[in-house]
Amino acid sequence: MAPSNAPAYAKDEKVLCFHHELLYEAKVLESKAVDPTDKKTSYQYRVHYKGWKNTWDDWVPQDRLRKLNDENKELAANLKNAMEANRAQSRPSKSGPPSHKKKLPSEVGSMRGSEERATAARGQKRGRDFDLEKASLV
């Protein structure tokens, strides 16, 4: 059995890591003690999520990691299925009112809407512009 002050996960070990509510496959890049002076301290692990950019690499506490075994893979699959089921319930049904379709450019007219803006009423001049006009007249 490993000593109590050794990290639970080794460098380059493949693990499952919680990120929000889901478990993702990851690899331990390095580990460090939370408090190096305390021999019974827990560890933090720098992990790289498989298939994600290095910018997503993260320092995580030990309680967010799980060994990569069949039992934990099943847990990850169950969490993913529950998340998808929850999303499906929160989405509006397809049989509801008709959805708002995006209009084609030919139906909209000008893409910038400059014609519509030209006919709209204009606002007042800014006070600074008005003062400059008044000063040039004097």
C-alpha positions in Angstrom: 0.0 0.0 0.0 1.2 3.5 -0.9 2.1 5.9 1.9 -0.7 8.3 2.9 1.2 11.3 1.7 1.6 10.0 -1.9 -0.7 11.3 -4.6 -3.7 9.0 -5.4 -3.1 9.5 -9.2 0.2 9.2 -11.0 1.5 11.5 -13.8 0.1 10.4 -17.3 -2.6 8.3 -15.6 -5.9 8.3 -17.5 -8.8 9.3 -15.3 -12.4 10.5 -15.4 -12.8 14.1 -14.3 -16.0 16.0 -13.3 -16.5 19.2 -15.2 -19.8 20.6 -14.0 -22.3 17.7 -13.9 -20.6 15.4 -16.3 -17.5 13.1 -16.3 -15.0 13.5 -19.0 -12.0 11.4 -19.9 -8.7 13.1 -18.9 -5.1 12.6 -18.3 -3.1 13.7 -15.2 -0.3 16.0 -16.3 1.1 16.8 -12.8 0.1 16.9 -9.2 0.9 19.2 -6.2 0.1 19.1 -2.5 -2.4 21.7 -1.5 -0.3 22.5 1.6 3.3 21.2 1.2 4.0 21.6 4.9 1.2 19.3 6.0 1.9 15.5 5.4 -1.8 14.6 5.5 -2.9 17.3 2.9 -4.8 16.4 -0.2 -3.5 16.9 -3.7 -4.5 19.0 -6.7 -4.0 17.6 -10.2 -3.5 19.3 -13.5 -5.6 17.4 -16.0 -5.9 17.6 -19.8 -9.4 16.7 -21.1 -9.2 14.2 -24.0 -10.2 15.8 -27.3 -10.1 19.4 -25.9 -7.6 22.2 -26.5 -4.8 22.8 -23.9 -6.5 26.0 -22.9 -9.1 23.8 -21.1 -6.4 22.1 -19.0 -7.3 22.7 -15.3 -6.1 22.2 -11.8 -8.7 20.2 -10.0 -9.0 18.8 -6.4 -8.8 15.1 -5.9 -12.5 14.8 -5.2 -13.3 15.6 -8.9 -11.3 12.7 -10.2 -12.3 9.1 -10.6 -10.3 6.0 -11.7 -10.8 5.0 -15.3 -12.6 1.7 -14.8 -15.8 0.1 -16.1 -17.9 1.1 -13.1 -16.9 4.8 -13.5 -17.4 4.7 -17.3 -20.9 3.4 -16.6 -21.4 6.3 -14.2 -20.2 8.8 -16.8 -22.6 7.3 -19.4 -25.6 7.4 -16.9 -24.8 11.1 -16.1 -24.7 11.9 -19.8 -28.0 10.1 -20.5 -29.7 11.9 -17.6 -28.4 15.3 -18.8 -29.7 14.6 -22.3 -33.1 13.5 -21.0 -33.3 16.6 -18.8 -32.5 18.8 -21.9 -35.1 17.0 -24.0 -37.8 17.7 -21.3 -36.9 21.4 -21.1 -37.1 22.0 -24.9 -40.5 23.0 -26.3 -42.2 20.3 -28.3 -42.1 20.3 -32.1 -46.0 20.0 -32.2 -46.4 23.4 -30.6 -47.0 26.7 -32.3 -45.1 27.3 -35.6 -41.6 28.4 -35.2 -40.4 31.8 -36.4 -38.6 31.2 -39.7 -35.8 33.4 -40.7 -36.8 35.6 -43.6 -35.0 35.4 -46.9 -33.1 38.5 -48.0 -35.6 39.0 -50.8 -38.4 39.2 -48.2 -36.5 41.7 -45.9 -35.6 44.2 -48.6 -32.3 46.0 -47.7 -30.0 43.9 -45.6 -28.7 47.0 -43.8 -32.1 48.6 -43.6 -30.7 52.0 -44.8 -33.9 52.9 -46.6 -35.9 52.4 -43.5 -33.5 54.5 -41.5 -33.6 57.4 -44.1 -37.3 57.9 -43.6 -37.2 57.7 -39.8 -37.4 60.9 -37.8 -34.0 62.2 -36.7 -32.9 63.0 -33.2 -31.7 66.3 -31.9 -28.1 67.5 -32.3 -25.8 67.0 -29.4 -25.3 70.0 -27.2 -21.6 70.2 -28.1 -22.3 70.4 -31.9 -24.9 73.1 -31.3 -22.4 75.2 -29.3 -19.9 74.9 -32.1 -22.4 76.1 -34.7 -23.4 79.0 -32.5 -19.8 80.0 -31.9 -19.0 80.0 -35.7 -22.0 82.2 -36.3 -20.9 84.8 -33.8 
